[in-house]
Structure formats: C-alpha cells, structure tokens
Amino acid sequence: MFVKTTRSKAAAAARIEAAQTARTAGELLERLRSCFVRTQTWQHAGRYVSALVSEIPKRNGWTIAQQAGDRTPDRTQRLLNRAVWDGAAAMSGVRRFVVTGLDAVAGRRTRRGLRIAALDETGQQKAGVATCGVKRQYMGCAGRLGNGINKVHRA
C-alpha cells in the first residue's frame, strides 16, 4: 500500500487500517481452513480472494493470476472448477464471520453509523448472442432453460 500524503496523522491512520484489514482477512481465511481438503487449495483460495479485493484496474483470469503470484490462470481455474472444498460450510463460515463483525460494530457507537450492503445475484434472459457472458442455463425468472446472464446487484 502506498500512502500519498504529507500529513503524518493521515498516513498513520491509513497504515493502521491496512494492518487491521490484513488481520481480519487472515482471521477469516483461518476460519475457512476446515472447508478445504488440501492445504495448498486453501492457501490458493486466500490468494485468489486477496487478488479479487485488491485495487487492480481490470479483473480477468490473467490479472487475477498475476496478482495472486501465478504466471498463468491455470491454478485459479483449477481452484474454481475442480478443487475439492465444502462450499456450503464456507458460506456458513463467512456468514458467521460477517454477523460477528456487524455485531461488534453495532455495539460501538460511531459518528458515521452502521452501513450495510446487500448483494443479490439474479438471472436475466437474453434473446441474442451478442451480449458478453450469455449462456444456456436455467432461468428462474422464466422457469425454464434459456439464454441468459447472471447479474449481481448491491443495495
């Protein structure tokens, strides 16, 4: 992390925040360790998530792989397509981690208040083939198989 300021208090606050973020990410990753069969898969999942939340300007297989320390996206694709891990247990662990963190923040009184974002993944039917990401899949909105894309909304 690079701090571009001449104010010592602002620079110190940015460094403290970065250290706290790293500790929190490490704590979450440690909680998810039991969801993975192999240690290498668990470690690569941590690097993958770190690359996703980094400040790389463009996120695709190659840039995420480079940010995670790989020369090619093969390991990341293996993680996402063929690795053995318990997705339901991972979701449950992340959910518990987030709720614990929200409880801790809600218990403290802050001037800015508590802000929460809700993510919603939904499908949208597409008739053509020109839209990026269109594939044949079950579309819940139509109740059948069809061409469509998945979208994520934040509220």
LINFEN-V431891 format. One record per residue. N is the residue number from 0. OMEGA is omega in radians with two decimals (none if undefined). D_FIRST is the distance of its C-alpha to the first C-alpha in whole Angstrom. Layout:
[[N,OMEGA,D_FIRST] [N,OMEGA,D_FIRST]]
This chain:
[[0,3.10,0] [1,3.11,4] [2,-3.10,7] [3,3.08,10] [4,3.08,13] [5,3.13,15] [6,-3.05,16] [7,-3.14,16] [8,3.13,16] [9,3.12,14] [10,3.12,11] [11,3.13,12] [12,3.13,12] [13,3.13,9] [14,3.12,8] [15,3.12,11] [16,3.12,11] [17,3.12,8] [18,3.12,10] [19,3.10,13] [20,3.12,12] [21,3.10,11] [22,-3.13,15] [23,3.11,16] [24,3.10,15] [25,3.11,17] [26,3.11,20] [27,-3.13,21] [28,3.11,21] [29,3.10,23] [30,-3.10,25] [31,-3.07,25] [32,-3.09,26] [33,-3.14,30] [34,-3.07,30] [35,3.14,30] [36,-3.09,32] [37,3.13,30] [38,-3.12,27] [39,3.12,26] [40,3.11,26] [41,3.14,24] [42,3.14,22] [43,3.07,21] [44,3.09,21] [45,3.10,18] [46,3.12,16] [47,3.14,18] [48,3.10,17] [49,3.11,13] [50,3.14,14] [51,-3.09,16] [52,3.12,13] [53,-3.09,10] [54,3.08,10] [55,-3.02,12] [56,-3.12,15] [57,-3.12,18] [58,2.98,19] [59,-3.07,22] [60,-3.09,23] [61,-3.10,21] [62,3.10,18] [63,3.12,17] [64,3.13,19] [65,3.12,17] [66,3.13,14] [67,3.10,16] [68,3.13,17] [69,3.11,20] [70,-3.13,22] [71,-3.13,24] [72,-3.07,24] [73,-3.11,27] [74,3.12,26] [75,3.11,24] [76,3.07,27] [77,3.10,29] [78,-3.06,27] [79,-3.03,28] [80,-2.98,31] [81,-3.08,33] [82,-3.14,31] [83,3.07,33] [84,-3.07,31] [85,-3.09,33] [86,-3.14,31] [87,3.12,33] [88,3.11,32] [89,3.11,28] [90,3.12,29] [91,3.12,31] [92,3.10,28] [93,3.13,25] [94,3.12,28] [95,3.13,29] [96,-3.13,25] [97,-3.13,24] [98,3.10,28] [99,3.12,27] [100,3.12,24] [101,3.08,26] [102,-3.14,29] [103,-3.14,26] [104,-3.13,25] [105,3.12,28] [106,3.10,30] [107,3.09,28] [108,3.13,29] [109,3.12,26] [110,-3.09,27] [111,-3.12,25] [112,-3.11,27] [113,3.13,26] [114,-3.12,25] [115,3.07,25] [116,3.08,25] [117,3.12,28] [118,-3.14,27] [119,3.07,30] [120,-3.11,31] [121,3.10,34] [122,3.09,36] [123,3.14,38] [124,3.05,41] [125,-3.09,41] [126,-3.06,44] [127,3.11,43] [128,-3.08,41] [129,-3.12,39] [130,3.13,36] [131,3.07,33] [132,-3.13,33] [133,3.06,37] [134,3.11,38] [135,-3.09,41] [136,3.09,41] [137,3.13,42] [138,-3.12,42] [139,-3.13,42] [140,3.14,43] [141,-3.13,46] [142,-3.12,47] [143,3.04,47] [144,3.11,46] [145,3.06,44] [146,3.13,42] [147,3.11,39] [148,3.02,35] [149,3.13,33] [150,3.07,31] [151,3.13,28] [152,3.09,29] [153,3.11,27] [154,none,28]]
